[in-house]
């Protein structure tokens, strides 16, 4: 089992590395010819961030609370 976990981890690292390299290549190419660029990262597709459900006032309140704790 440890071999499988290690192999899965190495495969995931490789996929992320490859996706970043391909993104850089396409961004460079698109920049040279004024083409469109991808707007989403591979990581965001496979592990989407949860949708924000707090209101703006709740977010501001949370930030203020965290800043007050830092004092």
Secondary structure by P-SEA (a helix, b strand, c coil): caaaaaaaaaaaaaaaaaaaaaaaaaaaaaaaaccccccccccccccccccccccaaaaaaaaaaaaaaac
